[in-house]
Amino acid sequence: RIAIIGTSSWQKWLINVSSIFFTADMRFFPPEKTQEALDWLQKKRGEANAPETERPFQPYSHILLASDFSPHAERAGRRAVELADKYGSSISVVHVLDNMIAYNEFSEPVVIDQVALYQGLEASSRRLLEELVERLELTDRAKIHLLKGTPKSEILSFAQENEVDLIVVGSHGQRGLERIL
């Protein structure tokens, strides 16, 4: 927890912006509420704002690793393996073949011949999934799934349908202002 005591509106604004970069619980207090700020800092974590229905943490039983085959996804894969080992979880590794729509010179969407393209993409994606699973030493443990559609919706649908407790994906590698912009 971080309590900021001040008088400037920019300090209050800065706390709101900083939530993008930090996971700490930050609050702004005017000087006349210094004691309230100190009391808030002394409260045990979760005591102040814990919802009534919050359940205690349960170990993960099914972890989903979504990969785009980038170096960031591979690092995320190593972390997923660590968590699976720690909790004795099953692990599913997925890749989503995105919908293929091309745009011509007039910016009108043109559906391209997906059959031939998808067959090639599907074969290479399956091979890359198998290679990833081998590198992560998950050959005997992981289930491989190749999905088709929009990555966000396919990953979330798969997670819901297969009772996934945790989704692990790699970062796109951007930090700070690059991430916002």
Backbone bond lengths (Angstrom), bond angles and torsions (degrees), N, CA, C in turn:
res aa  C-N    CA-C-N  psi(-1)  N-CA   C-N-CA  omega(-1)  CA-C   N-CA-C  phi
1 R - - - 1.448 - - 1.513 110.17 -
2 I 1.318 113.96 144.12 1.456 119.94 176.94 1.521 108.07 -133.36
3 A 1.321 116.30 123.50 1.460 121.69 176.82 1.528 107.85 -107.11
4 I 1.311 116.31 126.35 1.455 122.10 177.09 1.526 107.25 -107.32
5 I 1.321 116.41 123.07 1.457 121.24 178.15 1.519 106.86 -110.27
6 G 1.328 115.85 123.34 1.453 119.22 -177.24 1.511 111.83 -168.82
7 T 1.334 114.70 -177.09 1.461 120.31 -177.60 1.525 112.36 -121.66
8 S 1.302 117.62 -10.38 1.467 120.54 -174.15 1.525 111.97 -89.42
9 S 1.314 114.92 138.94 1.469 119.44 177.55 1.526 110.83 -67.39
10 W 1.354 117.45 -26.32 1.462 119.07 179.17 1.526 110.89 -68.16
11 Q 1.339 117.94 -28.41 1.461 120.82 177.34 1.530 110.00 -67.27
12 K 1.307 115.49 -41.71 1.464 120.35 178.37 1.534 109.73 -64.51
13 W 1.313 116.79 -42.87 1.461 121.89 178.65 1.533 110.54 -62.85
14 L 1.328 116.46 -41.11 1.453 121.86 -178.80 1.532 111.24 -61.67
15 I 1.313 117.53 -36.01 1.466 120.90 177.41 1.522 109.86 -62.71
16 N 1.332 116.94 -42.95 1.465 119.67 179.14 1.523 111.89 -63.78
17 V 1.311 117.30 -41.00 1.465 121.54 179.26 1.523 110.83 -68.78
18 S 1.322 117.31 -37.48 1.465 120.34 -176.27 1.521 112.75 -65.80
19 S 1.323 118.77 -19.68 1.463 120.54 179.25 1.526 111.76 -62.80
20 I 1.331 117.00 -18.65 1.463 121.17 175.88 1.521 110.03 -69.22
21 F 1.333 117.37 -34.12 1.456 122.50 -172.71 1.526 113.96 -100.87
22 F 1.335 118.15 -23.77 1.461 121.39 -173.35 1.518 110.55 -124.12
23 T 1.333 115.61 149.44 1.456 120.11 177.47 1.522 112.20 -97.96
24 A 1.313 117.73 -4.33 1.462 121.04 179.61 1.526 110.04 -66.39
25 D 1.317 115.56 147.64 1.461 121.43 175.26 1.525 106.75 -80.70
26 M 1.342 116.65 114.00 1.466 121.30 -176.86 1.527 109.61 -117.24
27 R 1.335 115.21 138.91 1.460 120.04 177.70 1.528 109.87 -138.44
28 F 1.320 114.39 150.89 1.461 122.50 178.42 1.523 108.73 -103.20
29 F 1.336 116.65 136.37 1.459 122.46 177.27 1.521 108.87 -132.22
30 P 1.345 117.78 135.11 1.471 119.51 173.03 1.538 108.57 -71.45
31 P 1.337 117.69 159.56 1.477 120.82 -175.85 1.528 114.02 -55.07
32 E 1.321 117.41 -34.45 1.469 119.15 -178.63 1.535 112.92 -69.97
33 K 1.335 117.47 -9.68 1.467 121.49 178.68 1.530 111.46 -112.08
34 T 1.331 115.29 31.52 1.462 120.38 -179.91 1.523 111.58 -60.18
35 Q 1.323 118.06 -42.24 1.470 120.81 -179.76 1.537 110.47 -64.55
36 E 1.320 116.34 -39.42 1.472 120.02 177.13 1.533 110.24 -61.54
37 A 1.316 117.14 -39.43 1.469 121.73 177.73 1.519 110.31 -63.31
38 L 1.333 116.95 -44.39 1.464 120.37 179.49 1.525 111.27 -64.77
39 D 1.324 116.71 -40.82 1.470 120.19 177.26 1.532 110.96 -62.27
40 W 1.312 115.68 -42.12 1.474 120.29 179.34 1.532 110.30 -62.34
41 L 1.335 116.43 -40.51 1.458 119.89 179.17 1.528 112.18 -65.59
42 Q 1.309 117.67 -28.81 1.465 122.11 -177.68 1.523 113.76 -80.88
43 K 1.319 117.04 -20.24 1.468 119.74 -178.64 1.514 109.90 -64.37
44 K 1.323 115.59 146.95 1.460 120.63 177.83 1.512 109.73 -68.30
45 R 1.307 115.82 148.88 1.463 121.40 179.39 1.520 109.49 -58.22
46 G 1.321 115.61 132.89 1.463 120.79 178.88 1.512 113.02 87.14
47 E 1.314 118.54 -18.46 1.453 122.07 -177.89 1.523 112.04 -67.41
48 A 1.322 116.49 -38.50 1.459 120.45 -173.60 1.520 113.67 -75.52
49 N 1.317 118.35 -42.34 1.460 120.37 -171.02 1.519 114.63 -126.28
50 A 1.304 118.16 15.51 1.469 119.16 -176.61 1.514 109.95 -68.32
51 P 1.334 117.35 128.24 1.460 119.06 177.29 1.527 110.74 -67.04
52 E 1.302 115.29 153.01 1.464 121.46 -178.52 1.522 112.19 -59.97
53 T 1.349 117.04 -32.86 1.460 120.74 -172.98 1.525 113.16 -92.97
54 E 1.318 118.22 6.71 1.463 120.65 -177.36 1.522 110.42 -63.61
55 R 1.333 115.32 129.17 1.455 121.02 -179.83 1.525 109.39 -96.68
56 P 1.321 116.91 155.25 1.464 118.27 174.91 1.527 109.94 -67.74
57 F 1.328 116.17 155.85 1.456 121.47 -178.27 1.523 111.06 -62.08
58 Q 1.308 115.92 132.29 1.462 122.76 174.70 1.522 107.86 -112.46
59 P 1.316 118.44 141.16 1.470 119.75 178.52 1.525 111.18 -59.91
60 Y 1.322 115.26 150.12 1.459 120.77 178.60 1.520 109.40 -70.93
61 S 1.316 116.82 133.81 1.461 119.23 177.02 1.529 111.75 -107.22
62 H 1.335 117.49 -23.62 1.469 120.60 179.67 1.523 108.64 -141.42
63 I 1.331 115.98 117.11 1.458 122.32 -179.28 1.519 109.21 -108.80
64 L 1.319 115.62 135.64 1.466 121.98 177.56 1.519 108.56 -109.39
65 L 1.338 116.10 122.38 1.457 122.12 174.05 1.517 107.03 -104.30
66 A 1.326 116.45 114.93 1.463 121.92 176.92 1.517 107.60 -99.84
67 S 1.324 116.89 124.95 1.460 120.48 -173.86 1.518 111.73 -124.71
68 D 1.345 114.49 141.37 1.467 120.53 170.23 1.522 109.77 -110.89
69 F 1.351 115.93 11.72 1.468 124.96 177.25 1.527 113.20 71.03
70 S 1.316 118.67 14.83 1.459 121.85 178.01 1.532 109.20 -83.23
71 P 1.337 117.84 165.24 1.473 119.89 175.33 1.536 112.45 -59.14
72 H 1.330 116.59 -34.37 1.471 119.86 178.49 1.529 110.49 -65.77
73 A 1.313 116.43 -38.69 1.467 120.55 179.34 1.523 110.51 -67.16
74 E 1.314 116.78 -35.48 1.470 119.46 178.51 1.524 110.98 -67.46
75 R 1.331 117.03 -40.19 1.472 119.92 175.96 1.529 110.33 -63.31
76 A 1.313 116.37 -40.26 1.467 119.99 176.84 1.524 109.60 -63.32
77 G 1.328 116.29 -36.44 1.463 120.95 178.06 1.521 111.74 -61.47
78 R 1.326 116.41 -41.29 1.466 119.55 177.89 1.529 110.90 -62.80
79 R 1.321 115.45 -38.33 1.479 119.39 177.92 1.528 110.39 -67.66
80 A 1.325 117.39 -39.59 1.466 120.82 177.88 1.521 110.56 -61.38
81 V 1.333 117.09 -39.65 1.467 121.18 177.96 1.523 110.53 -64.12
82 E 1.340 117.46 -42.87 1.464 120.83 177.36 1.527 110.83 -57.39
83 L 1.330 115.82 -45.49 1.464 119.93 -179.36 1.523 111.40 -67.05
84 A 1.332 116.67 -40.48 1.465 120.37 178.59 1.521 110.22 -62.68
85 D 1.326 117.10 -41.00 1.465 120.86 177.84 1.525 110.69 -64.84
86 K 1.321 115.97 -43.23 1.465 120.44 -177.42 1.529 112.00 -63.27
87 Y 1.343 116.58 -41.44 1.461 120.08 -174.25 1.525 113.57 -103.20
88 G 1.330 117.90 0.33 1.461 120.20 -178.45 1.518 111.33 65.68
89 S 1.298 116.64 36.12 1.468 122.73 -174.38 1.522 111.79 -85.43
90 S 1.317 115.06 152.53 1.460 118.96 166.44 1.522 106.57 -79.94
91 I 1.332 116.00 157.91 1.456 119.45 -177.38 1.521 109.96 -136.91
92 S 1.321 115.33 134.65 1.462 122.52 175.17 1.516 107.69 -115.97
93 V 1.330 115.75 136.03 1.461 121.32 178.71 1.518 107.32 -113.42
94 V 1.335 116.71 123.98 1.465 120.36 -178.10 1.519 110.91 -125.62
95 H 1.313 113.36 152.93 1.458 122.42 169.40 1.523 105.45 -135.28
96 V 1.320 116.30 140.93 1.465 120.35 -179.40 1.518 109.17 -111.96
97 L 1.332 115.36 123.29 1.462 121.11 171.59 1.517 106.54 -81.05
98 D 1.309 116.22 113.40 1.456 122.37 -176.51 1.528 110.80 -68.69
99 N 1.322 116.12 151.11 1.467 120.66 175.40 1.521 109.15 -58.59
100 M 1.310 116.49 135.66 1.462 121.00 -176.23 1.526 110.01 -102.45
101 I 1.312 115.40 109.92 1.462 120.80 174.91 1.520 106.65 -131.16
102 A 1.317 116.86 127.13 1.465 121.38 178.84 1.525 108.79 -102.57
103 Y 1.323 116.47 159.62 1.457 121.87 178.26 1.526 108.17 -119.73
104 N 1.350 115.51 132.89 1.466 118.04 178.22 1.520 109.63 -87.22
105 E 1.339 116.88 -173.98 1.460 120.60 -175.45 1.528 113.43 -64.37
106 F 1.323 118.13 -14.24 1.463 121.12 178.69 1.527 111.52 -99.71
107 S 1.334 116.47 8.95 1.468 123.63 178.73 1.520 113.14 62.55
108 E 1.307 117.10 27.71 1.460 120.14 173.81 1.521 107.75 -97.13
109 P 1.329 117.21 135.07 1.463 118.20 -179.59 1.525 110.92 -64.91
110 V 1.312 115.42 135.94 1.454 122.29 178.05 1.516 107.08 -126.79
111 V 1.316 117.63 119.57 1.452 120.89 178.14 1.518 107.40 -75.48
112 I 1.326 116.13 121.18 1.446 119.69 -177.96 1.523 110.14 -87.24
113 D 1.309 117.02 167.66 1.456 121.47 179.60 1.524 108.71 -63.56
114 Q 1.306 115.84 95.46 1.451 121.15 -173.90 1.522 113.26 -77.01
115 V 1.301 118.16 -24.43 1.459 119.96 -174.21 1.523 111.07 -61.29
116 A 1.318 117.52 -55.98 1.463 120.70 -178.09 1.522 110.93 -66.58
117 L 1.316 116.28 -42.38 1.455 120.29 -179.63 1.526 111.06 -64.38
118 Y 1.328 116.88 -46.37 1.456 120.66 -179.16 1.523 111.84 -64.00
119 Q 1.309 117.72 -36.09 1.461 119.58 179.14 1.523 110.41 -61.80
120 G 1.322 116.79 -44.24 1.460 120.64 177.61 1.518 112.45 -67.12
121 L 1.333 116.16 -44.54 1.464 120.23 178.54 1.523 111.70 -64.28
122 E 1.311 115.44 -39.64 1.461 120.04 -179.25 1.525 110.75 -64.27
123 A 1.318 116.91 -45.17 1.465 120.97 -179.77 1.526 110.91 -63.64
124 S 1.333 117.30 -45.91 1.467 118.93 -179.13 1.528 111.23 -69.96
125 S 1.322 117.71 -34.86 1.472 120.49 178.32 1.523 111.15 -66.67
126 R 1.316 117.22 -40.80 1.475 120.06 176.74 1.532 110.69 -61.95
127 R 1.322 115.65 -42.82 1.466 120.03 179.17 1.535 109.86 -62.85
128 L 1.337 117.09 -44.50 1.465 120.62 179.09 1.533 112.01 -64.54
129 L 1.331 117.22 -36.94 1.470 120.57 175.90 1.522 110.48 -62.90
130 E 1.332 116.35 -45.55 1.463 120.49 179.82 1.529 110.81 -62.72
131 E 1.332 117.22 -41.41 1.469 120.87 178.64 1.529 110.98 -64.88
132 L 1.332 116.84 -39.90 1.462 120.64 178.34 1.528 110.29 -62.83
133 V 1.313 116.22 -45.41 1.457 120.81 -179.98 1.536 110.47 -61.99
134 E 1.321 117.25 -38.43 1.476 120.73 176.33 1.529 111.13 -64.39
135 R 1.343 116.91 -46.54 1.468 120.16 -179.90 1.527 111.91 -61.74
136 L 1.322 116.39 -34.71 1.462 120.82 179.90 1.531 111.96 -84.38
137 E 1.337 116.12 0.80 1.464 122.80 -179.65 1.524 112.18 57.10
138 L 1.327 114.64 46.39 1.470 121.69 179.96 1.526 112.55 -115.56
139 T 1.319 117.80 13.95 1.453 121.88 -171.99 1.526 112.72 -51.37
140 D 1.330 117.70 -42.40 1.470 120.41 -176.75 1.523 113.01 -88.86
141 R 1.329 118.01 -10.14 1.471 120.13 -172.99 1.512 114.92 -110.73
142 A 1.307 117.75 -33.62 1.468 120.20 -170.74 1.524 111.68 -90.02
143 K 1.315 113.49 148.43 1.464 120.74 171.32 1.520 106.96 -104.24
144 I 1.337 115.33 133.44 1.460 121.66 -178.07 1.520 109.34 -99.57
145 H 1.330 116.30 135.90 1.467 121.55 179.08 1.520 109.29 -136.00
146 L 1.298 116.21 127.53 1.459 122.11 175.25 1.524 106.73 -108.92
147 L 1.323 116.27 115.54 1.461 121.99 -176.16 1.519 109.60 -108.02
148 K 1.326 116.29 157.73 1.467 121.41 178.45 1.520 109.13 -125.28
149 G 1.318 115.78 133.97 1.460 120.58 178.96 1.509 110.89 140.52
150 T 1.318 115.70 -153.45 1.453 122.53 177.89 1.522 108.27 -84.32
151 P 1.335 118.75 123.64 1.468 120.38 -174.40 1.524 114.72 -50.49
152 K 1.318 117.53 -49.73 1.467 119.88 -177.28 1.520 111.67 -57.16
153 S 1.316 117.08 -51.65 1.470 119.38 -175.92 1.527 111.71 -70.97
154 E 1.332 117.72 -35.96 1.465 119.87 -179.72 1.522 111.68 -68.00
155 I 1.323 116.39 -41.11 1.463 120.10 179.05 1.524 110.34 -64.68
156 L 1.326 116.93 -45.40 1.465 120.23 -179.94 1.524 111.65 -65.91
157 S 1.323 117.77 -40.15 1.467 121.00 177.86 1.519 110.71 -63.65
158 F 1.329 116.08 -45.55 1.464 120.35 178.86 1.526 110.27 -59.08
159 A 1.329 116.19 -45.05 1.466 120.82 -178.98 1.519 111.30 -60.89
160 Q 1.307 116.73 -42.86 1.460 120.21 -179.12 1.528 111.36 -68.87
161 E 1.322 117.09 -44.44 1.463 121.37 -178.36 1.526 112.76 -67.29
162 N 1.330 117.67 -26.94 1.460 121.56 -174.79 1.526 113.40 -110.02
163 E 1.311 117.02 16.85 1.459 123.54 176.57 1.532 112.08 50.68
164 V 1.325 115.63 52.31 1.455 122.74 178.40 1.522 109.19 -79.62
165 D 1.330 116.05 133.63 1.466 121.17 179.30 1.514 112.78 -90.27
166 L 1.348 116.34 -27.82 1.455 120.26 -174.45 1.519 108.74 -146.76
167 I 1.334 116.29 132.63 1.465 122.27 174.69 1.519 107.04 -107.92
168 V 1.333 116.31 127.39 1.460 121.76 178.97 1.518 107.82 -115.50
169 V 1.335 116.59 123.74 1.468 122.22 176.83 1.523 107.64 -134.28
170 G 1.313 116.13 153.93 1.460 120.73 178.43 1.511 111.00 -81.90
171 S 1.319 115.38 154.78 1.455 121.85 174.68 1.515 109.61 -72.83
172 H 1.310 116.48 155.27 1.456 119.77 175.84 1.522 110.94 -79.43
173 G 1.327 117.19 0.95 1.459 121.50 173.98 1.507 114.98 90.65
174 Q 1.316 118.49 -3.99 1.452 120.37 -178.90 1.520 109.86 -92.08
175 R 1.312 116.11 145.18 1.461 121.93 -178.46 1.530 109.25 -131.25
176 G 1.317 115.02 162.45 1.458 121.30 172.98 1.516 113.68 54.23
177 L 1.331 116.75 -130.30 1.456 121.67 -176.60 1.532 111.90 -65.56
178 E 1.344 118.15 -31.12 1.466 120.24 176.75 1.518 110.34 -57.47
179 R 1.354 115.96 -38.09 1.458 120.19 -177.73 1.528 111.05 -67.15
180 I 1.324 115.94 -40.58 1.467 119.97 -179.72 1.517 111.26 -69.64
181 L 1.345 116.02 -43.30 1.454 120.52 -175.50 1.514 111.02 -82.31
